[in-house]
Amino acid sequence: QMRKQCDQKLLIRMKTECVPCSLNLETQCPAGYTKITNGTGIPDCRYYLEFKTHTLSLLGCQHHCTKEFEQPECCQGRWGPDCLGK
């Protein structure tokens, strides 16, 4: 029995919004995502504070999140909704 389905595992990565590091402890990843950073996250981004006359750019923190999902695909040489093509 040949396998007809050869699902691809996809890893999606995303970063949370850049916020002051002290506030980032509370930041959660979106539903379904796993946080792969801990504590205050990674200080690798900038956020902006606007004043009347100018804008300050400050170092902020982000968390990195991943989500794994399986994309259904037919094995090589097969196609169609039921992967029956030869």
N, C-alpha and C positions, 0 to 999 in steps of 0.2 A: 504493500500500500504506500504509494508515493504521497509525501506531504504536499497538499495543494496550497496551504497557507504558510507564508514565510514572513511573519510580522516583523516589522522594523521597530526596535526600541529607540525612542527619541528622548533626548534629555534637553529640556528647555531651561535656560538660565535667565534670570532677571535680577535687577537690583531694585531695592526699595528707594523711595524718594530721599533726596539729600536733605538732612536736617542737622541742627546742632548736635554734636556727639552726645552731650549730656541727656538729650531727649530721646536718643536712638535706642536706648535700653529697652524701651517699651514697644518699639516698632515690631509689628508682626508681618510675616509674608502673607500674600493673598491666599485665600482658601485653596487647599490642594497642593500648595508649594511647601517645601521643606527648607528651613533656614539652615544654611551651611556656615554661617559666621556666628560668632557669639559675642556676649557682652555688648559693647557699644558699636560693634560692627567695624567697618574699615574706613579710616579717615582718608578717602581718596576722591573727594568731590567738593564742589563749592556751592554754597547757597548765597542768596543775596538779601541784603537788608536795604530797603529804600528810605532815604531821608528826603527832605524837601528839595535840597539842591544836588545831592549826589547819591550814588549807590555803592554800598560796601559789599565786597565779595569776601566771604569767610569760609574757612575750611570746615567741612561738615563730614558726617559719617553716613554710610549706607550699609544695609545688610544685603548679602547675596543669597538668592533663593533658587532652588531647582525643583523641577517637576518631571517625572518620568512618565511617558505614556506610549502605548503601543499603537503603531500605525499599521492597520491590516494591509498586507500586500501579498500578492500571489507569488509563488516560487517561480524561478526562471522558466520560461517556456510555457507558462500558463497565464491565462488572462480571463477577463469577464467577471461578472458579479460572483460567480461560484468557483472561479479559478479552474475552470474545466477545459479551457482552450488548450490545444496541443501544438 
